[in-house]
Amino acid sequence: IMAEFGENLKRVREEKGISRYRLAQLTGIHRSSIKRYEEGYIKKISFEHLLKICEALDIDIKELI
């Protein structure tokens, strides 16, 4: 599930033209954590981080999971 999440996160972020650095600024999540989410190295994501990412990308949670 996290690999699919990471792929979806990267796809949506790139489609919206938002860099990892900018997403980190918008969410308060460290850029390296965003990279690890996208690459599937982090196996769990907190609900708080999930909400922050969805809010920053202006998407519904269903688009990522």
C-alpha positions as CSV (number, residue, x, y, z in Angstrom):
1,I,0.0,0.0,0.0
2,M,2.8,2.5,0.8
3,A,4.5,1.8,-2.5
4,E,1.3,2.7,-4.3
5,F,0.9,5.7,-2.0
6,G,4.4,6.9,-2.9
7,E,3.8,6.5,-6.6
8,N,0.5,8.4,-6.3
9,L,2.1,11.2,-4.2
10,K,4.9,11.7,-6.7
11,R,2.5,11.6,-9.7
12,V,0.1,14.1,-8.2
13,R,2.9,16.4,-6.9
14,E,4.6,16.5,-10.4
15,E,1.2,17.0,-12.2
16,K,0.6,20.0,-10.0
17,G,4.2,21.3,-10.7
18,I,5.1,21.3,-7.0
19,S,8.7,20.4,-6.0
20,R,9.5,18.3,-3.0
21,Y,11.0,21.4,-1.5
22,R,7.8,23.4,-2.0
23,L,5.7,20.6,-0.6
24,A,7.9,20.5,2.4
25,Q,7.4,24.2,2.9
26,L,3.6,23.9,2.5
27,T,3.3,21.0,4.9
28,G,6.1,21.4,7.4
29,I,7.2,17.8,6.6
30,H,10.9,17.5,6.0
31,R,11.8,17.2,2.3
32,S,13.7,14.0,2.9
33,S,10.6,12.5,4.5
34,I,8.6,13.4,1.4
35,K,11.3,11.7,-0.8
36,R,11.2,8.6,1.4
37,Y,7.4,8.5,1.2
38,E,7.6,8.7,-2.6
39,E,10.3,6.0,-2.9
40,G,8.5,3.7,-0.5
41,Y,11.1,3.7,2.2
42,I,8.7,4.8,4.9
43,K,6.2,2.1,5.5
44,K,3.7,4.1,7.6
45,I,2.4,7.7,7.3
46,S,0.7,9.5,10.1
47,F,-2.8,10.7,9.5
48,E,-1.6,14.2,10.3
49,H,1.0,14.1,7.5
50,L,-1.5,12.6,5.2
51,L,-3.9,15.4,5.8
52,K,-1.2,18.1,5.4
53,I,-0.1,16.6,2.1
54,C,-3.7,16.4,0.8
55,E,-4.4,20.0,1.9
56,A,-1.2,21.3,0.3
57,L,-1.9,19.5,-3.0
58,D,-5.6,20.3,-2.8
59,I,-6.7,16.7,-3.3
60,D,-8.9,14.1,-1.6
61,I,-7.2,11.4,0.4
62,K,-8.6,8.8,-2.0
63,E,-6.3,10.1,-4.7
64,L,-3.3,9.0,-2.7
65,I,-4.3,5.7,-1.2
